[in-house]
Amino acid sequence: MKIRLEKVLLPLLMLCAMNANSQYLFGNPSCRDWKNISDTDKVTWLNAFLVPLNLTNVSRKKPREDKFSKLPSLDIVVKHVDLFCSSSHEDYASVGAIQFLDALTAE
């Protein structure tokens, strides 16, 4: 009896995909670690973390404009997460980043 690879591989890939989200794919630095990350690495991480979240937001809510994609740089986001982490040592950078995105995209 031949077992087709798709019948075995597809369910395994689906299980992996269910557990894959941006914080696991790109890491989720703690606020304690955030202060030791270079600004270049912060921008890289924020891009990797927030771009997919913003795309999901845009496709779900269909806002009049995509405010996140119109940001001239992510420097304002870095500052927001820096401030968040300076007062929330036990939290994660992702929380501050999501708070920024939520505030920016609120209508």
N, C-alpha and C positions, 0 to 999 in steps of 0.2 A: 504494500500500500504506500503510495507516494503522498507525502505531506507537502503541501505547497508552502513555500517560504512566507508568502504574504499572510497566510492564516496564522502563522506563529509570530512573525515579526511585527505585524501591525498591532495586535493587542499589547505587546510589550512596549512599543513606541508610544501608544496612547497612554499607557500608565505613566511613562516617563514625562510625557507632555503635560499631564495633569498636575504634576508637581513642579513644573518649570515656570517660574515667574521671574521678573527682572531682578528682584533683590537676590535671588539665588544665583542667577546667571552672572551678575555683575558684582556681587558682594553687597554687603550692607554694613558699612563701617559704623562702629559705635561712635557716639559723640566724643568719647575720650580719645579715640584714634583719629577722628576727623581733624583735630587741631594739628596733628603731625603730618598731614597729607599736604603735598605741594599744591599750589593754586592750579597748576596745569592738570594734575591728577584729579583734583576736585571737579574741574570743568569736564574732563573726560568722563568721570563717573556720573556726573549730573546729566550729561548728554545721553549716556547709555541707559540711565534709569528713567529719566523724565520723557524722553522722546516717545517711547512706546506708550507710556501712560497718557501723554497728550494726544497721540493719534487715536487711542481708544476713546478718550473724552470727546474729541472732535467727531468721530464717526457715530458715537452714541447720541450726543446732545445736539449736534448740528448747529453750533453757534454762528452768529452773523460774521464773526471774524475769529481767526486763530491767533489769539494774543501771544501765545507762547512762541510760535514760529516767527513772530514779528519782533521779538526781543533782539536788540542789536548785538548783545553778547549775554553770556550767562553770569557775568560778574555780579549782577544784582541778586541772582539766586545763590551764588557762593556766599555773599554777605548775609543773606537771610539765614542760610543754614549755619554759618559761623555764629551768628547771634543766637539762633535757636540752641545750638550745641553748647554755647558758653553758659547758658542758664539751665540746660537739661543734660547734665553729665551722664545720667543713667539711661538715656534714650539713644536712638539711632538717627543717623543723618537722613535716612529715608523719610522719617516722620516730618522733619523740617522741610524737606524738599516737597513732599506731598502737600503740606500746609501752604507752601508758596504757590504751587500749581492750583490748588483749590481756590485760593484768594484771587489769583490772577484770572481764572476762568469763570468766577462767579458772575452771574448776570442779574 
